Amino acid sequence: MTDATGRVFDALADSNRRYVVQALAERGAATATELASELQVSRQAVSKHFAALSEAGLVESRREGRETLYELTPQPLAAALDWMADVGGKWDRRLTALRRHLVSGGSRSGGGARRRRE
């Protein structure tokens, strides 16, 4: 796993940050004040969540007047999904090979375990 992918998983480990990511994906942009009222936490707490998400490359901020708007940057999510798909594909191949081995009677060859009669 790359360090960037690890940072994404670290950032998404927190349920409040997952909520923030989902909210930004649905809305396009939001302020810390808006999300603080929805999460029932302080604006400062949401700002810390935005900092963690920003460190992972998941959000970018821009000023609009007196407000700071945050937007989702989905590229790191795509890299994390690619990593999960790769790992999942490897396990799928291993499980398919095991299934084939068991179906072909591979457990009977080579002095393996005996079948119990029921």
C-alpha positions as CSV (number, residue, x, y, z in Angstrom):
1,M,0.0,0.0,0.0
2,T,1.3,3.4,-0.9
3,D,1.7,6.1,1.8
4,A,-1.0,8.2,0.0
5,T,-3.4,5.3,0.1
6,G,-2.7,4.7,3.8
7,R,-3.4,8.4,4.5
8,V,-6.8,8.0,2.8
9,F,-7.7,5.0,4.9
10,D,-6.5,6.7,8.1
11,A,-8.6,9.8,7.2
12,L,-11.7,7.7,6.5
13,A,-11.3,5.7,9.7
14,D,-13.3,8.4,11.5
15,S,-17.1,8.3,11.0
16,N,-17.4,12.2,11.2
17,R,-14.8,12.4,8.3
18,R,-16.7,9.9,6.3
19,Y,-19.8,12.0,6.8
20,V,-17.9,15.1,5.6
21,V,-16.7,13.2,2.5
22,Q,-20.2,12.0,1.7
23,A,-21.7,15.5,2.3
24,L,-19.1,17.1,0.0
25,A,-19.8,14.4,-2.7
26,E,-23.5,15.2,-2.6
27,R,-23.3,19.0,-2.4
28,G,-20.1,19.9,-4.1
29,A,-18.9,22.2,-1.4
30,A,-19.6,23.1,2.2
31,T,-18.3,25.2,5.1
32,A,-17.1,24.0,8.4
33,T,-19.9,26.0,10.0
34,E,-22.6,24.2,7.9
35,L,-21.2,20.7,8.7
36,A,-20.7,21.5,12.4
37,S,-24.4,22.1,12.9
38,E,-25.2,18.7,11.2
39,L,-22.6,16.8,13.1
40,Q,-23.4,18.5,16.4
41,V,-19.7,19.2,17.0
42,S,-17.8,22.5,17.2
43,R,-16.7,24.3,14.1
44,Q,-13.1,23.9,15.3
45,A,-13.7,20.1,15.4
46,V,-14.9,20.1,11.8
47,S,-11.9,22.3,10.9
48,K,-9.6,19.6,12.3
49,H,-11.5,16.9,10.3
50,F,-11.0,19.0,7.2
51,A,-7.3,19.3,8.0
52,A,-7.0,15.5,8.2
53,L,-8.9,15.1,5.0
54,S,-6.7,17.7,3.3
55,E,-3.6,16.0,4.5
56,A,-4.9,12.8,2.8
57,G,-5.5,14.9,-0.4
58,L,-9.3,14.3,-0.1
59,V,-10.4,18.0,0.1
60,E,-9.3,21.4,-1.1
61,S,-10.4,24.7,0.3
62,R,-11.1,28.1,-1.4
63,R,-12.1,31.4,0.0
64,E,-15.3,33.0,-1.0
65,G,-15.7,36.3,0.8
66,R,-15.5,35.6,4.5
67,E,-16.2,31.9,4.1
68,T,-13.9,29.0,3.4
69,L,-15.5,26.4,1.2
70,Y,-14.3,22.9,1.1
71,E,-14.6,20.6,-1.9
72,L,-13.9,16.9,-2.4
73,T,-11.0,15.9,-4.5
74,P,-11.8,12.3,-5.4
75,Q,-8.5,11.2,-7.0
76,P,-7.1,9.7,-3.8
77,L,-10.4,7.8,-3.3
78,A,-9.9,6.3,-6.7
79,A,-6.4,5.2,-5.8
80,A,-7.7,3.5,-2.6
81,L,-10.4,1.8,-4.6
82,D,-7.8,0.5,-7.1
83,W,-5.8,-0.9,-4.2
84,M,-8.9,-2.6,-2.7
85,A,-9.8,-4.0,-6.1
86,D,-6.3,-5.4,-6.6
87,V,-6.3,-7.1,-3.2
88,G,-9.8,-8.4,-3.7
89,G,-8.9,-9.8,-7.1
90,K,-5.9,-11.7,-5.6
91,W,-8.2,-13.2,-2.9
92,D,-10.8,-14.1,-5.5
93,R,-8.2,-15.9,-7.6
94,R,-6.9,-17.8,-4.5
95,L,-10.5,-18.8,-3.5
96,T,-11.3,-19.9,-7.0
97,A,-8.2,-22.1,-7.1
98,L,-9.1,-23.6,-3.7
99,R,-12.7,-24.2,-4.9
100,R,-11.4,-26.0,-8.1
101,H,-9.0,-28.0,-6.0
102,L,-11.8,-29.2,-3.6
103,V,-14.3,-29.8,-6.4
104,S,-11.8,-31.9,-8.4
105,G,-11.2,-34.2,-5.3
106,G,-7.8,-32.7,-4.6
107,S,-8.3,-33.4,-0.9
108,R,-8.3,-37.2,-1.6
109,S,-4.9,-37.2,-3.3
110,G,-1.6,-37.0,-1.6
111,G,-2.7,-38.5,1.7
112,G,-4.8,-35.6,2.8
113,A,-7.6,-35.7,5.4
114,R,-10.1,-38.6,5.3
115,R,-13.8,-38.0,4.8
116,R,-16.0,-38.8,7.8
117,R,-19.1,-40.9,7.3
118,E,-22.2,-39.5,8.7
